[in-house]
Amino acid sequence: MSLVVILRLLTVFAVIGVGWGAGRIGFLGPGAARTLSAAAFGLFAPALLFRTTARVALGGLPWLMLASYFGPTLGLMLVMYAWQRTRRPTEPAVPAVRALSVSFSNTVQLGIPVVSAVFGTPGLAILIAIISLQSLVLLTTGTVLVEADLARSRRRQPVEGHSARRALATTVRRTLIHPVVLPVLLGLGYHATGWAIPGPVDDTLATLAQAVVPVSLVTIGLTLHQYGFARAAGQAVVLSLGKLLVQPTVVLLVAYFAVGLRGLPLTIAVLCAALPIGSNVLLFAQRYEVLEAETTAAIIASTTAFLVTAALWLALLSHLGR
């Protein structure tokens, strides 16, 4: 693994460490993790999502490669969700958070430096296509699944005035008016107009968007201090194995054998799937107040293990490219 990638990993751990240290000394006060998570998920991430989707030229995307990546990734996410629903049928949001943990990659903090260091600009151009759709496809799906779970939970606890029509309307409203789904829809709608984002507005959105990564990493550190690692280590290891080994294997099998993808597009798709769990999964978990300790531990575990698994996947992909 190149020195650039190792240094980037160390930077990620350093910022998480800053958050852990701030929690340790009480520098940010009680409830800081919840406040920062709300700011990241409700303010900074929507700016990033709107700006990204408003600038995506859908017609120019490499759709065959994207289908090779998102088809098996979404399939894995739904299988994990269904399995968890059978095990935790009365716990809304838990199945969707675990499903995201095995499917949502850290494409920005680690994906960009890894691909840039190893494959340069051609590889980065392919990765950007995946980044542009990852939140749209996976977080939106996760939101729909959670809101459906919550709607089922409300139906099991009938109240006066409750009706199937009202429950459906509530689910649709909560799904659409959501800090992930709404900015994506607005961004796609704005892109359809053909207008460019005005310079001052774009600069404002870009400034807000830049806060997503550092705030998310500091939040991970604060949450790690709050809950510790050992408390959820067992499940964290299982989720890490699913993310680092199962997802890239599924993507490789579908892309290579079913779709016939070869060369750099195949390599980037599989490598993206082999990235550790993205920090947005913790923001998602914190929004619904479930599995915060487990998700934090899984992010730490998968990021640490990536030092080893990345080298293995790169070696395999190099062999397939011969």
C-alpha positions as CSV (number, residue, x, y, z in Angstrom):
1,M,0.0,0.0,0.0
2,S,1.4,3.4,-0.9
3,L,2.6,5.9,1.7
4,V,-0.1,8.4,0.6
5,V,-2.9,6.0,1.5
6,I,-1.3,5.1,4.9
7,L,-0.9,8.8,5.7
8,R,-4.5,9.4,4.8
9,L,-5.6,6.6,7.1
10,L,-3.5,8.1,9.9
11,T,-5.2,11.5,9.2
12,V,-8.6,9.9,9.6
13,F,-7.6,8.3,12.9
14,A,-6.0,11.6,14.1
15,V,-9.3,13.6,13.6
16,I,-11.3,10.8,15.3
17,G,-8.7,11.0,18.1
18,V,-9.3,14.7,18.4
19,G,-13.0,14.0,18.8
20,W,-12.3,11.3,21.4
21,G,-10.0,13.7,23.3
22,A,-12.6,16.5,23.3
23,G,-15.1,14.0,24.7
24,R,-12.6,12.8,27.3
25,I,-11.9,16.3,28.7
26,G,-15.4,17.5,28.3
27,F,-14.2,20.3,26.0
28,L,-17.5,20.5,24.0
29,G,-19.8,19.9,26.9
30,P,-22.5,17.3,27.3
31,G,-24.6,16.3,24.3
32,A,-21.9,17.5,21.8
33,A,-22.0,14.3,19.7
34,R,-25.8,14.7,19.3
35,T,-25.5,18.4,18.4
36,L,-22.7,17.9,15.9
37,S,-24.5,14.9,14.3
38,A,-27.6,17.0,13.9
39,A,-25.6,19.8,12.3
40,A,-23.9,17.4,9.9
41,F,-27.0,15.4,9.0
42,G,-29.4,18.4,8.9
43,L,-27.3,21.2,7.6
44,F,-23.9,20.3,6.1
45,A,-24.9,17.0,4.3
46,P,-27.9,18.5,2.6
47,A,-25.7,21.3,1.2
48,L,-23.3,18.6,-0.2
49,L,-26.2,16.4,-1.5
50,F,-27.9,19.3,-3.3
51,R,-24.7,20.7,-4.8
52,T,-23.6,17.3,-6.0
53,T,-26.9,16.2,-7.6
54,A,-27.5,19.7,-9.1
55,R,-24.2,19.3,-11.0
56,V,-24.4,15.7,-12.0
57,A,-24.8,15.2,-15.8
58,L,-26.8,12.0,-15.7
59,G,-26.5,11.4,-19.4
60,G,-22.7,11.3,-19.3
61,L,-22.4,8.8,-16.5
62,P,-20.9,5.3,-17.1
63,W,-24.1,3.4,-16.5
64,L,-22.8,-0.1,-17.2
65,M,-20.2,0.3,-14.5
66,L,-22.7,2.0,-12.1
67,A,-25.2,-0.9,-12.6
68,S,-22.4,-3.4,-11.9
69,Y,-21.7,-1.6,-8.7
70,F,-25.1,-0.5,-7.4
71,G,-27.0,-3.6,-8.5
72,P,-25.2,-6.1,-6.3
73,T,-24.6,-3.4,-3.6
74,L,-28.3,-2.6,-3.3
75,G,-29.1,-6.3,-3.5
76,L,-26.8,-7.0,-0.5
77,M,-28.3,-4.1,1.4
78,L,-31.8,-5.4,0.9
79,V,-30.8,-9.0,1.8
80,M,-29.2,-7.8,5.0
81,Y,-32.2,-5.7,5.8
82,A,-34.6,-8.6,5.3
83,W,-32.5,-10.9,7.4
84,Q,-32.3,-8.3,10.2
85,R,-36.1,-7.7,10.0
86,T,-36.7,-11.4,10.7
87,R,-34.4,-11.2,13.8
88,R,-35.4,-7.7,15.1
89,P,-39.0,-7.3,13.8
90,T,-40.0,-4.9,16.6
91,E,-37.0,-2.5,16.4
92,P,-37.5,0.1,13.8
93,A,-34.4,1.5,12.1
94,V,-32.1,-1.3,13.4
95,P,-32.3,-3.4,10.2
96,A,-31.8,-0.4,7.9
97,V,-28.7,0.8,9.8
98,R,-27.1,-2.6,9.7
99,A,-27.9,-2.9,6.0
100,L,-26.2,0.4,5.4
101,S,-23.2,-0.7,7.4
102,V,-22.4,-3.5,5.0
103,S,-23.1,-1.4,1.8
104,F,-22.2,2.3,2.3
105,S,-18.5,3.0,1.5
106,N,-16.2,5.7,2.8
107,T,-15.7,7.0,-0.8
108,V,-14.6,10.5,0.1
109,Q,-12.3,10.4,3.1
110,L,-10.5,7.2,1.9
111,G,-11.8,6.4,-1.6
112,I,-10.5,9.6,-3.2
113,P,-6.9,9.4,-1.8
114,V,-6.7,5.7,-2.4
115,V,-7.8,5.8,-6.0
116,S,-5.8,9.0,-6.7
117,A,-2.6,7.5,-5.3
118,V,-2.9,4.1,-7.1
119,F,-4.8,4.9,-10.3
120,G,-4.5,8.6,-10.9
121,T,-7.0,10.8,-12.7
122,P,-8.6,8.1,-14.9
123,G,-9.5,6.0,-11.8
124,L,-10.7,9.1,-9.9
125,A,-13.1,10.0,-12.8
126,I,-14.7,6.6,-12.4
127,L,-14.9,6.9,-8.6
128,I,-16.6,10.3,-8.8
129,A,-19.4,8.7,-10.8
130,I,-20.0,6.3,-7.9
131,I,-19.7,9.1,-5.3
132,S,-22.3,11.2,-7.1
133,L,-24.9,8.5,-6.8
134,Q,-24.1,6.7,-3.6
135,S,-26.1,8.8,-1.2
136,L,-28.9,9.1,-3.7
137,V,-29.2,5.3,-4.1
138,L,-28.3,4.0,-0.6
139,L,-29.2,6.7,1.9
140,T,-32.5,7.3,0.1
141,T,-33.3,3.5,0.2
142,G,-32.3,3.4,3.8
143,T,-34.6,6.3,4.6
144,V,-37.6,4.6,2.9
145,L,-36.9,1.4,4.8
146,V,-36.7,3.1,8.1
147,E,-39.8,5.2,7.6
148,A,-41.7,2.1,6.5
149,D,-40.5,0.3,9.7
150,L,-41.7,3.3,11.8
151,A,-45.0,3.3,10.0
152,R,-45.5,-0.4,10.8
153,S,-44.5,0.3,14.4
154,R,-47.1,3.0,14.7
155,R,-49.8,0.7,13.2
156,R,-49.1,-1.8,16.0
157,Q,-49.9,1.0,18.5
158,P,-53.2,2.4,17.3
159,V,-54.3,5.8,18.5
160,E,-57.5,7.7,18.2
161,G,-57.9,9.0,14.6
162,H,-55.4,6.5,13.2
163,S,-56.2,5.2,9.7
164,A,-54.3,3.4,6.9
165,R,-54.6,6.5,4.7
166,R,-53.2,8.8,7.4
167,A,-50.3,6.3,8.1
168,L,-49.4,6.2,4.4
169,A,-49.5,10.0,4.2
170,T,-47.3,10.3,7.2
171,T,-44.7,7.8,5.8
172,V,-44.6,9.6,2.5
173,R,-44.2,13.0,4.1
174,R,-41.5,11.8,6.5
175,T,-39.6,10.1,3.6
176,L,-39.7,13.1,1.3
177,I,-39.2,15.9,3.9
178,H,-35.9,14.4,5.0
179,P,-32.4,15.8,5.1
180,V,-31.2,13.1,2.7
181,V,-34.1,12.7,0.3
182,L,-35.3,16.3,-0.1
183,P,-32.0,17.9,-1.1
184,V,-31.4,15.1,-3.6
185,L,-34.8,15.6,-5.2
186,L,-34.3,19.4,-5.2
187,G,-30.9,19.0,-6.7
188,L,-32.2,16.7,-9.5
189,G,-35.0,19.1,-10.1
190,Y,-32.6,22.1,-10.3
191,H,-30.3,20.2,-12.7
192,A,-33.3,19.6,-15.0
193,T,-33.8,23.3,-15.4
194,G,-30.3,23.5,-17.1
195,W,-29.4,26.5,-14.9
196,A,-26.0,26.9,-13.3
197,I,-25.9,27.5,-9.6
198,P,-25.1,31.2,-9.0
199,G,-21.6,31.8,-7.9
200,P,-22.2,33.1,-4.4
201,V,-24.8,30.4,-3.7
202,D,-22.4,27.7,-5.0
203,D,-19.6,29.1,-2.8
204,T,-21.9,29.0,0.2
205,L,-23.0,25.4,-0.5
206,A,-19.4,24.4,-1.1
207,T,-18.3,25.9,2.3
208,L,-21.1,24.1,4.1
209,A,-20.3,20.9,2.3
210,Q,-16.7,20.9,3.3
211,A,-17.7,20.6,7.0
212,V,-19.3,17.2,6.5
213,V,-16.0,15.2,6.7
214,P,-14.3,16.8,9.7
215,V,-17.6,17.1,11.7
216,S,-18.4,13.5,11.0
217,L,-15.0,12.3,12.1
218,V,-15.1,14.3,15.3
219,T,-18.6,13.0,16.0
220,I,-17.2,9.4,15.6
221,G,-14.5,10.3,18.2
222,L,-17.1,11.7,20.6
223,T,-19.4,8.8,20.2
224,L,-16.4,6.4,20.7
225,H,-15.6,8.1,24.0
226,Q,-19.2,8.0,25.1
227,Y,-19.8,4.2,24.4
228,G,-16.3,2.7,24.1
229,F,-15.3,0.0,21.6
230,A,-15.5,-3.2,23.6
231,R,-19.2,-2.9,24.2
232,A,-20.0,-3.6,20.6
233,A,-16.8,-5.2,19.4
234,G,-18.4,-8.6,18.4
235,Q,-21.1,-7.2,16.1
236,A,-18.6,-4.6,14.8
237,V,-16.3,-7.3,13.6
238,V,-19.2,-9.1,11.8
239,L,-20.3,-5.9,10.1
240,S,-16.7,-5.1,9.1
241,L,-16.3,-8.6,7.5
242,G,-19.5,-8.0,5.6
243,K,-18.3,-4.6,4.3
244,L,-14.7,-5.4,3.6
245,L,-15.1,-9.0,2.2
246,V,-18.7,-9.8,1.3
247,Q,-19.7,-6.6,-0.6
248,P,-16.6,-6.5,-2.8
249,T,-16.9,-10.2,-3.5
250,V,-20.5,-9.8,-4.6
251,V,-19.7,-6.8,-6.8
252,L,-16.7,-8.7,-8.3
253,L,-18.8,-11.7,-9.2
254,V,-21.6,-9.7,-10.8
255,A,-19.4,-7.2,-12.6
256,Y,-16.9,-9.8,-13.9
257,F,-19.1,-12.8,-14.7
258,A,-22.6,-11.4,-15.3
259,V,-21.9,-8.0,-16.8
260,G,-18.4,-8.7,-18.3
261,L,-16.8,-5.6,-16.9
262,R,-13.1,-5.5,-17.3
263,G,-10.1,-3.2,-16.9
264,L,-10.1,0.0,-14.8
265,P,-13.9,0.2,-14.4
266,L,-13.9,-3.3,-12.8
267,T,-11.0,-2.4,-10.6
268,I,-12.5,0.8,-9.3
269,A,-16.0,-0.7,-8.7
270,V,-14.6,-3.6,-6.7
271,L,-12.1,-1.4,-4.8
272,C,-14.9,1.1,-3.9
273,A,-17.0,-1.8,-2.5
274,A,-13.9,-2.9,-0.5
275,L,-13.7,0.5,1.3
276,P,-14.5,0.6,5.0
277,I,-17.9,1.8,6.3
278,G,-18.6,5.5,5.6
279,S,-19.1,7.9,8.5
280,N,-22.6,8.9,7.1
281,V,-23.9,5.6,8.5
282,L,-23.2,6.9,12.0
283,L,-25.1,10.1,11.3
284,F,-28.0,8.0,10.0
285,A,-27.9,5.9,13.1
286,Q,-27.8,8.9,15.4
287,R,-30.7,10.5,13.6
288,Y,-32.9,7.5,14.5
289,E,-31.1,7.0,17.9
290,V,-30.2,3.3,17.3
291,L,-27.0,1.3,17.3
292,E,-24.7,4.3,17.8
293,A,-22.1,2.3,19.8
294,E,-22.2,-0.6,17.3
295,T,-21.9,1.7,14.2
296,T,-19.0,3.6,15.7
297,A,-17.1,0.5,16.6
298,A,-17.8,-1.0,13.1
299,I,-16.4,2.2,11.4
300,I,-13.3,2.0,13.6
301,A,-12.8,-1.7,13.0
302,S,-13.4,-1.7,9.3
303,T,-11.1,1.3,8.8
304,T,-8.3,-0.4,10.8
305,A,-8.7,-3.7,8.9
306,F,-8.7,-1.9,5.6
307,L,-4.9,-1.6,5.9
308,V,-4.8,-5.3,5.3
309,T,-7.8,-6.1,3.1
310,A,-7.0,-3.2,0.7
311,A,-3.6,-4.8,-0.1
312,L,-5.3,-8.2,-0.7
313,W,-8.0,-6.7,-3.0
314,L,-5.4,-4.7,-5.0
315,A,-3.3,-7.8,-5.5
316,L,-6.3,-9.8,-6.7
317,L,-7.5,-7.1,-9.0
318,S,-4.0,-6.7,-10.4
319,H,-3.9,-10.4,-11.2
320,L,-7.4,-10.2,-12.9
321,G,-6.1,-7.3,-15.1
322,R,-3.3,-9.3,-16.6
